[in-house]
């Protein structure tokens, strides 16, 4: 069994963060406009939840090939050259992830040593900011998976194909419209 549990955990955490952020924001809006009351901690908590959603969502986007990029030149190249350039781009992404991971690790470690608390929540700031090294570690893990697939000669999707997706959704919409028009 592959490390499928990581993908499921990743999806679950991303879904939880999105739902929690939506719920906290909804509660704040209702409290403010219906009860003329405001939770002082709601904005800070929503910010931390959103940051978690972003930094954990990076690796999810790599896994499902949802990140956008400009690949028009790559598509014009011969398949072998495009494959080598994709491998190089993946290696550069791993190097970038390693650099940012190291920097974020030092940053979170310093926050832990200093012991600064959040403004409105009774937690130390290193706790919500730990999502930085965790997110970049997951990002490197996903890029390593892509790199291994590329080196083994498998088709790995580093980027989403917006044109293909648009054509697919357009065809689906056309089919749906023609189904409705049938007697």
SVG drawing of the C-alpha trace seen along z (x, -y; Angstrom):
<svg xmlns="http://www.w3.org/2000/svg" viewBox="-41 -46 59 48">
<polyline fill="none" stroke="black" stroke-width="0.4" points="0.0,0.0 1.4,-3.3 1.5,-6.3 -2.2,-6.8 -2.9,-7.7 -0.9,-10.9 -3.1,-12.0 -6.3,-11.2 -4.9,-13.1 -3.9,-16.0 -7.4,-16.1 -9.1,-15.9 -7.0,-18.6 -7.5,-20.9 -11.3,-20.3 -11.3,-20.8 -9.4,-24.1 -11.7,-25.4 -14.8,-24.4 -13.5,-25.9 -12.5,-29.2 -15.9,-29.4 -17.7,-28.7 -15.6,-31.2 -16.1,-33.9 -19.9,-33.2 -20.2,-33.3 -18.3,-36.7 -20.7,-38.2 -23.8,-37.0 -22.5,-38.2 -21.6,-41.6 -24.6,-42.3 -27.4,-40.5 -26.2,-40.9 -24.0,-43.9 -21.2,-41.9 -17.7,-41.0 -15.4,-38.2 -12.0,-39.7 -10.2,-36.5 -12.1,-35.7 -10.0,-37.6 -6.7,-36.2 -8.1,-32.6 -9.4,-33.0 -6.0,-34.3 -4.2,-31.3 -6.7,-28.9 -6.3,-30.5 -2.5,-30.2 -2.8,-26.6 -5.1,-26.1 -2.6,-27.7 0.5,-26.0 -1.0,-22.6 -3.0,-23.1 0.3,-23.6 1.1,-19.9 -2.4,-18.9 -2.3,-21.0 0.9,-19.3 -0.6,-15.9 -3.7,-16.6 -1.8,-18.7 -3.9,-21.8 -1.1,-24.4 -1.1,-26.7 2.0,-27.6 3.1,-28.8 3.9,-25.7 3.3,-27.0 7.0,-26.8 7.4,-23.3 4.5,-22.0 6.2,-23.2 9.4,-21.2 10.1,-17.6 8.9,-15.1 12.4,-14.2 13.5,-17.8 10.3,-18.7 10.8,-15.7 14.3,-16.8 13.2,-20.4 10.3,-19.1 12.8,-17.1 15.0,-20.1 12.0,-22.3 11.0,-19.7 14.5,-19.5 14.5,-23.3 11.2,-23.2 12.7,-20.7 15.7,-23.0 13.4,-26.0 11.3,-24.0 14.4,-22.9 15.6,-26.5 12.3,-27.8 11.8,-24.8 15.1,-25.6 14.3,-29.2 10.8,-28.5 12.2,-26.0 14.7,-28.6 11.8,-31.1 9.5,-28.8 12.3,-27.7 13.1,-31.4 9.4,-32.0 9.4,-29.1 12.5,-30.3 11.2,-33.8 7.8,-32.6 5.7,-35.4 1.9,-34.9 -0.6,-35.7 -2.5,-39.0 -6.0,-37.7 -5.6,-34.0 -4.1,-32.4 -1.4,-30.4 2.2,-31.0 2.8,-32.2 5.1,-29.3 2.1,-26.9 0.1,-28.3 3.3,-29.2 4.5,-25.6 2.4,-25.2 5.2,-26.8 7.8,-24.0 5.1,-21.3 3.7,-22.7 7.1,-23.0 8.1,-19.5 4.9,-18.2 5.6,-20.2 9.1,-18.7 7.6,-15.2 5.1,-15.7 7.8,-17.1 9.9,-14.1 7.0,-11.8 6.7,-13.7 10.5,-13.5 10.5,-9.8 7.7,-9.3 9.5,-11.4 12.8,-9.5 10.9,-6.2 9.5,-7.4 5.9,-7.7 3.7,-10.6 3.7,-13.0 1.6,-16.1 3.5,-19.0 0.9,-21.6 -2.7,-21.6 -3.8,-22.0 -6.3,-24.8 -7.1,-24.6 -7.9,-20.9 -10.0,-21.5 -11.9,-24.3 -12.6,-22.2 -13.7,-19.3 -16.1,-21.5 -17.4,-23.1 -18.1,-19.7 -19.8,-18.6 -21.9,-21.8 -22.9,-21.2 -23.9,-17.6 -26.0,-18.8 -27.8,-21.5 -28.5,-19.0 -29.9,-16.5 -32.3,-19.1 -33.4,-20.0 -34.4,-16.4 -38.1,-15.6"/>
</svg>
